[in-house]
Amino acid sequence: MNDGLRTARALRIEPGRTCEHEPVLIEDMVIEESPIALLYNGQPFAVMMATPIDLEDFALGFALCEGIVERAREFTLVDVVRDEAGVALHAAIPQARFDRLEDRRRGLEGRSGCGLCGVAELREVLRAPPRVASQRRIAPADVHAALEIVARHQPMNARSGGVHAAGFVRDADAWVREDVGRHNAVDKLVGALQRATPVVDAAEGMLVVTSRASFEIVRKAAFAGIPVVVAMSAPTAQAIAQAEAAGITLVAFARDARMTVYTGRERIALPPLR
């Protein structure tokens, strides 16, 4: 069973222990990164570098977050083909969606750090995101509780380090997906929410990412209908603008009982000052 990790022999150098005659050789756990091809109605659309687990979630989440389909019922994963070169995910979508996809076709070779590599037309990237409709309000304590919950559900990162996680937290419930790429982790998470039984209402929780808040992460949240995005690191200017346009509450630098709210402050229920 592929758990997204491999072993690698390495030389560990430690002050006072390592010398030329007594090398410290270890078996280290490292995260996998494989080419994942996405095909719709038999036609190739994209190749992303991702961790080859939770692929059913990834296939559906990518299609939803990229606007290839608008609803999960419009998407069917027909086949998953694995070989030594990588993985091909074959999906079927309605003809009308496929015709629209042909208009915006892009041949891209994605990289784990970039969810927008190779987009053919700038106007497609900058199209207005959908507005997120949600009356959900949260307290700062809810944000930090969510961060703690997500931190407890990162088994790959605990074993190897360097793995991004995206979590959806609704009260005490949490869904978490990990990947070498932060954008891929969000795609997998969105797919998991839609594949859950019953389907999870994205408007009732928050997205937590163990990374900076990028334009693409906020955009994916908008397409998924998630009203709050919480990032452990910094936001970009484009992410802030995208959150404003989509009506999303964007929280960044969320750690050590602190946070900075950049957009959607009306959703934050602040305690009274003492």
C-alpha positions in Angstrom: 0.0 0.0 0.0 1.4 3.4 -1.0 1.4 5.8 2.0 3.1 8.6 0.2 6.4 8.0 1.8 9.7 6.3 0.9 12.9 5.5 2.7 16.2 7.1 1.7 19.7 6.4 2.9 21.4 9.6 4.1 24.5 10.8 6.0 23.6 12.7 9.1 26.1 15.2 10.2 26.0 16.2 13.9 28.5 18.3 15.8 30.7 16.2 18.0 29.5 12.9 16.5 30.2 12.8 12.8 33.8 12.3 11.5 35.3 10.9 8.3 36.0 7.5 9.9 32.6 7.1 11.7 29.9 8.3 9.4 26.3 8.4 10.8 24.2 6.6 8.1 20.4 6.7 8.6 17.3 5.4 6.9 15.2 8.6 6.5 11.5 8.9 5.5 10.9 11.3 2.6 7.7 12.4 0.9 6.9 11.2 -2.6 6.4 13.6 -5.5 5.0 12.1 -8.7 3.6 13.3 -12.0 -0.2 13.1 -11.9 -1.9 13.5 -15.3 -5.5 14.7 -15.4 -7.5 13.8 -18.5 -11.1 14.7 -19.3 -13.2 12.7 -21.8 -10.0 11.2 -23.0 -8.1 14.5 -23.6 -5.1 15.5 -21.5 -5.5 18.8 -19.5 -2.7 19.1 -17.0 0.1 17.3 -15.3 0.7 18.2 -11.6 3.5 17.1 -9.3 1.8 15.7 -6.3 2.0 13.0 -3.6 0.2 10.0 -5.1 -2.3 9.2 -2.4 -6.0 10.3 -1.9 -6.1 10.5 -5.7 -9.9 10.2 -5.9 -10.2 13.2 -3.6 -7.6 15.0 -5.7 -9.3 14.4 -9.0 -12.7 15.6 -7.9 -11.3 18.5 -5.9 -9.1 19.8 -8.7 -12.0 19.7 -11.1 -14.2 21.7 -8.7 -11.5 24.2 -7.6 -10.5 24.8 -11.2 -14.1 25.4 -12.3 -14.0 22.5 -14.7 -17.2 21.3 -13.2 -19.5 23.2 -10.9 -21.0 20.2 -9.0 -19.6 16.9 -7.9 -22.4 15.0 -9.7 -21.0 16.3 -13.0 -17.7 14.4 -12.5 -17.0 10.7 -12.7 -13.5 9.3 -12.2 -13.4 6.5 -14.8 -10.0 5.1 -14.3 -6.7 5.4 -12.4 -3.7 4.2 -14.4 -0.4 3.8 -12.6 3.0 3.0 -14.2 6.6 3.7 -13.5 6.3 7.2 -15.0 3.4 8.3 -12.8 -0.3 8.2 -12.5 -3.1 9.1 -15.0 -6.5 10.1 -13.7 -9.2 9.6 -16.4 -12.4 11.5 -15.8 -15.7 12.0 -17.6 -17.5 15.3 -17.6 -20.6 16.6 -19.4 -20.1 17.6 -23.0 -21.0 21.3 -22.3 -18.3 21.4 -19.6 -15.8 19.8 -21.9 -16.5 22.3 -24.7 -15.9 25.1 -22.3 -12.7 23.4 -21.1 -11.5 23.2 -24.7 -11.9 27.0 -24.9 -9.5 27.5 -22.0 -7.3 24.5 -22.5 -3.8 24.8 -21.1 -0.9 22.5 -21.4 0.9 22.8 -18.1 3.5 21.0 -16.2 2.6 21.8 -12.6 5.1 22.0 -9.8 4.5 21.4 -6.2 4.9 25.0 -5.3 2.7 26.5 -8.0 -0.9 26.0 -8.8 -1.0 28.3 -11.8 2.0 27.2 -13.8 1.4 27.2 -17.5 -2.0 29.0 -17.7 -2.5 29.9 -21.3 -4.5 33.1 -20.9 -4.2 35.7 -18.2 -7.9 36.6 -18.3 -8.7 33.0 -17.2 -6.5 33.4 -14.2 -8.0 36.8 -13.3 -11.7 35.9 -13.8 -13.8 37.0 -10.9 -14.2 34.3 -8.2 -17.6 33.3 -7.0 -18.9 35.1 -3.9 -19.1 33.0 -0.8 -22.4 33.2 1.0 -22.2 32.3 4.7 -23.4 33.9 7.9 -20.9 31.9 10.0 -19.1 33.8 12.8 -16.0 32.6 14.6 -14.0 33.6 17.6 -10.2 33.8 17.8 -10.4 30.8 20.1 -12.1 28.8 17.3 -9.2 29.6 15.0 -6.5 28.4 17.4 -8.5 25.3 18.3 -8.7 24.5 14.6 -4.9 24.9 14.2 -4.4 22.5 17.1 -6.8 20.0 15.6 -5.1 20.1 12.2 -1.7 19.7 13.8 -2.8 16.4 15.3 -3.9 15.0 11.9 -0.6 15.2 9.9 0.8 11.6 10.0 3.0 12.1 6.9 4.5 15.3 8.1 5.2 13.7 11.5 7.2 11.0 9.9 9.0 12.9 7.2 8.6 16.7 7.7 8.2 19.1 4.8 4.6 18.1 4.0 1.8 20.6 3.6 -1.6 20.1 5.1 -5.0 21.5 4.4 -7.8 21.0 7.0 -11.4 21.8 7.1 -12.7 22.3 10.6 -16.3 22.6 11.6 -16.7 22.8 15.4 -15.0 19.7 16.7 -15.1 17.8 13.4 -12.1 17.9 11.0 -11.1 16.6 7.6 -7.4 16.9 6.7 -5.4 16.0 3.6 -1.6 16.2 3.2 0.6 16.7 0.1 4.0 17.8 -1.0 2.2 20.8 -2.6 -0.1 23.1 -0.6 -2.4 23.7 -3.5 -2.7 19.9 -4.1 -3.6 19.5 -0.4 -6.5 21.9 -0.8 -7.7 20.1 -3.9 -7.6 16.8 -2.0 -9.5 18.3 0.9 -12.2 19.8 -1.2 -12.7 16.5 -3.0 -12.9 14.7 0.4 -15.6 17.0 1.6 -17.7 16.3 -1.5 -17.1 12.6 -1.3 -18.1 12.4 2.3 -21.4 10.8 3.3 -23.3 13.0 3.8 -21.6 15.7 1.8 -20.0 18.3 4.1 -21.4 21.8 3.9 -18.3 24.0 3.1 -20.1 27.1 4.3 -20.1 25.8 7.9 -16.4 25.7 8.6 -13.0 27.1 7.9 -10.0 26.1 5.8 -6.7 25.9 7.6 -3.4 25.7 5.6 0.0 25.1 7.0 1.6 27.6 4.6 1.3 31.1 3.4 -2.0 32.3 2.0 -1.6 32.5 -1.8 -3.9 33.8 -4.5 -4.6 30.3 -5.6 -5.4 28.9 -2.2 -8.0 31.7 -1.6 -9.4 31.2 -5.1 -9.8 27.4 -4.5 -11.7 28.2 -1.2 -14.0 30.5 -3.1 -14.9 27.9 -5.7 -15.4 25.4 -2.8 -17.7 27.9 -1.0 -15.5 28.1 2.2 -16.0 31.4 4.0 -12.9 31.5 6.2 -9.3 30.8 5.2 -6.7 30.5 8.0 -3.0 30.4 7.1 0.0 29.9 9.5 2.2 32.1 7.4 1.9 35.4 5.5 -0.7 36.3 2.8 0.2 37.8 -0.6 -1.3 41.0 -1.8 -3.2 39.1 -4.5 -4.6 36.7 -1.9 -6.0 39.6 0.1 -7.6 41.1 -3.1 -9.0 37.8 -4.0 -10.5 37.3 -0.6 -12.1 40.7 -0.7 -13.6 40.0 -4.1 -15.0 36.6 -2.9 -16.3 37.8 0.5 -13.9 35.5 2.3 -12.5 36.1 5.8 -8.7 35.8 5.4 -6.7 35.2 8.6 -2.9 34.8 8.5 0.1 34.6 10.8 -2.1 32.4 13.0 0.1 30.9 15.7 1.1 31.4 19.3 -2.4 32.8 20.3 -2.0 35.6 17.7 -3.5 36.2 14.3 -3.9 39.0 11.7 -7.3 39.4 10.0 -7.0 40.9 6.6 -10.5 40.7 5.2 -14.0 39.8 6.3 -13.5 41.2 9.8 -17.3 41.1 10.4 -17.1 37.3 10.8 -14.8 37.6 13.8 -16.6 37.7 17.1 -14.2 39.5 19.4 -14.4 39.1 23.2 -15.1 42.3 25.2 -12.1 44.2 26.4 -11.5 43.9 30.2 
